[in-house]
């Protein structure tokens, strides 16, 4: 198998690693309300685990407020409990229409913690894409040793993979810059 085929087969893994980090970064709490803060919280409903976004409409009508309007009003208390138990520090309140989550402003110390967490999440993503690169290079090196590929193919694979890594790192940097700005507002 040539190096281009190997890289093309794993290209989706690079994208998936980036998307996973992007989704995790979206859940990092800034001082502003964001539906991603609650939509993936899971709860037990009718015998199975479901996410809040599968049970309700989630809106951010104000910069510091998230409203959750479940389609089945009997789930209001379940959603409120799931948010409270999630460990995100959010304090939900419910009424007959749904659940309302007010986002408290971030204190300076908490902002610094969030920036540190942001750095950790992004570094995990960078490590994952480097692991994917190393896995591909090991396969190409094995083919070179088995004489089914040339040394030239290994060099070309390294160059092409480095371009992918550089592009992905650039996207990570842009994401970090944007999120840090949100956290420091």
C-alpha positions as CSV (number, residue, x, y, z in Angstrom):
1,X,0.0,0.0,0.0
2,X,1.5,3.4,-0.9
3,X,1.9,6.2,1.6
4,X,-0.8,8.4,-0.1
5,X,-3.4,5.7,0.4
6,X,-2.4,5.3,4.1
7,X,-2.6,9.0,4.6
8,X,-6.0,9.3,2.9
9,X,-7.4,6.4,5.0
10,X,-6.4,8.2,8.2
11,X,-7.3,11.8,7.2
12,X,-10.6,11.4,8.9
13,X,-8.8,10.5,12.1
14,X,-7.0,13.9,12.0
15,X,-10.4,15.7,11.5
16,X,-12.1,13.6,14.2
17,X,-9.3,14.5,16.7
18,X,-9.7,18.2,15.9
19,X,-13.5,18.0,16.1
20,X,-13.4,16.2,19.5
21,X,-11.2,18.9,20.9
22,X,-13.4,21.6,19.4
23,X,-16.4,20.1,21.1
24,X,-14.6,19.8,24.4
25,X,-13.4,23.4,24.2
26,X,-17.0,24.5,23.5
27,X,-18.0,23.2,26.9
28,X,-15.4,25.2,28.7
29,X,-17.3,27.8,30.6
30,X,-16.8,31.4,29.7
31,X,-18.7,34.2,31.3
32,X,-21.3,33.9,28.5
33,X,-24.1,31.4,28.1
34,X,-23.6,28.8,25.4
35,X,-25.9,25.8,24.7
36,X,-22.8,23.5,24.4
37,X,-22.4,23.9,28.2
38,X,-25.5,21.7,28.8
39,X,-26.5,20.0,25.6
40,X,-24.3,16.9,26.0
41,X,-25.1,16.3,29.7
42,X,-26.7,12.8,29.9
43,X,-29.6,11.7,32.0
44,X,-31.6,8.5,32.5
45,X,-34.9,8.7,30.6
46,X,-37.2,5.8,29.9
47,X,-34.5,3.2,30.7
48,X,-31.7,4.6,28.6
49,X,-29.0,7.3,28.7
50,X,-29.9,10.3,26.6
51,X,-28.4,13.8,26.1
52,X,-30.4,16.9,27.0
53,X,-30.3,18.1,23.4
54,X,-32.3,14.9,22.5
55,X,-35.1,15.8,24.9
56,X,-35.4,19.6,24.6
57,X,-34.9,22.9,22.8
58,X,-31.9,24.7,24.2
59,X,-31.7,28.5,23.8
60,X,-29.6,31.4,25.0
61,X,-32.0,34.3,25.1
62,X,-29.6,36.5,27.1
63,X,-25.8,36.6,27.4
64,X,-25.8,34.9,30.8
65,X,-28.9,32.7,30.6
66,X,-29.6,29.3,29.1
67,X,-33.2,28.1,28.8
68,X,-34.1,24.5,28.3
69,X,-37.6,23.7,27.2
70,X,-38.3,19.9,27.1
71,X,-40.8,18.5,24.8
72,X,-42.0,16.2,27.5
73,X,-42.7,18.4,30.6
74,X,-42.2,15.4,32.9
75,X,-38.5,15.5,32.2
76,X,-38.0,19.0,33.7
77,X,-37.0,17.7,37.1
78,X,-34.7,15.0,35.5
79,X,-32.9,17.7,33.4
80,X,-32.5,20.0,36.4
81,X,-31.0,17.1,38.5
82,X,-28.7,16.0,35.7
83,X,-27.3,19.6,35.3
84,X,-26.9,20.0,39.1
85,X,-25.1,16.6,39.4
86,X,-22.9,17.1,36.3
87,X,-20.2,18.9,38.3
88,X,-20.0,21.9,36.0
89,X,-20.9,24.3,38.8
90,X,-24.1,25.4,37.1
91,X,-27.2,26.1,39.2
92,X,-30.4,25.3,37.3
93,X,-33.8,26.5,38.4
94,X,-37.0,25.1,37.0
95,X,-40.6,26.2,36.5
96,X,-43.6,24.7,34.7
97,X,-42.1,25.6,31.3
98,X,-38.6,24.3,31.6
99,X,-35.2,24.8,33.2
100,X,-33.3,28.1,33.4
101,X,-29.6,28.2,34.0
102,X,-28.0,31.5,34.9
103,X,-24.3,31.7,34.3
104,X,-22.5,33.6,37.0
105,X,-19.6,35.9,36.0
106,X,-16.2,34.3,36.1
107,X,-13.8,35.5,38.7
108,X,-10.2,36.1,37.7
109,X,-8.9,33.0,39.4
110,X,-11.6,30.9,37.6
111,X,-10.7,32.5,34.3
112,X,-7.1,31.4,34.7
113,X,-8.2,27.8,35.6
114,X,-10.3,27.8,32.4
115,X,-7.4,29.0,30.3
116,X,-5.2,26.3,31.8
117,X,-7.9,23.7,31.1
118,X,-8.2,25.0,27.5
119,X,-4.4,24.5,27.1
120,X,-4.7,20.9,28.4
121,X,-7.6,20.0,26.0
122,X,-5.7,21.4,23.0
123,X,-2.5,19.7,24.0
124,X,-4.4,16.4,24.2
125,X,-5.5,17.0,20.6
126,X,-2.0,17.8,19.5
127,X,-0.7,14.6,21.1
128,X,-3.5,12.6,19.3
129,X,-2.6,14.0,15.9
130,X,1.1,13.3,16.5
131,X,0.2,9.7,17.4
132,X,-1.8,9.3,14.2
133,X,1.2,10.7,12.2
134,X,3.6,8.3,14.0
135,X,1.3,5.3,13.3
136,X,1.3,6.2,9.6
137,X,5.1,6.7,9.5
138,X,5.7,3.3,11.2
139,X,3.6,1.6,8.5
140,X,5.5,3.3,5.7
141,X,8.9,2.5,7.4
142,X,7.8,-1.1,7.7
143,X,7.0,-1.1,3.9
144,X,10.4,0.4,3.2
145,X,12.1,-2.3,5.3
146,X,10.1,-4.9,3.4
147,X,11.2,-3.3,0.1
148,X,7.6,-2.7,-1.0
149,X,8.2,1.1,-0.8
150,X,11.1,3.3,-1.5
151,X,13.0,5.5,0.9
152,X,11.7,8.4,-1.2
153,X,8.2,7.5,-0.2
154,X,9.0,7.8,3.5
155,X,10.4,11.3,2.9
156,X,7.3,12.3,0.9
157,X,5.0,10.8,3.6
158,X,6.8,12.8,6.3
159,X,6.5,16.0,4.2
160,X,2.8,15.5,3.5
161,X,2.0,14.5,7.1
162,X,3.9,17.6,8.4
163,X,1.6,19.8,6.2
164,X,-1.4,18.2,7.8
165,X,0.0,18.6,11.3
166,X,0.9,22.3,10.6
167,X,-2.6,23.0,9.2
168,X,-4.3,21.3,12.2
169,X,-2.0,23.1,14.7
170,X,-2.9,26.4,13.0
171,X,-6.6,25.6,13.5
172,X,-5.9,24.7,17.2
173,X,-4.1,28.0,17.6
174,X,-7.0,30.0,16.1
175,X,-9.4,28.1,18.4
176,X,-7.3,28.8,21.5
177,X,-7.0,32.5,20.6
178,X,-10.8,32.9,20.1
179,X,-11.6,31.0,23.3
180,X,-9.0,33.0,25.4
181,X,-10.6,36.2,24.2
182,X,-14.0,34.9,25.3
183,X,-12.6,33.9,28.7
184,X,-10.9,37.3,29.2
185,X,-14.0,39.4,28.4
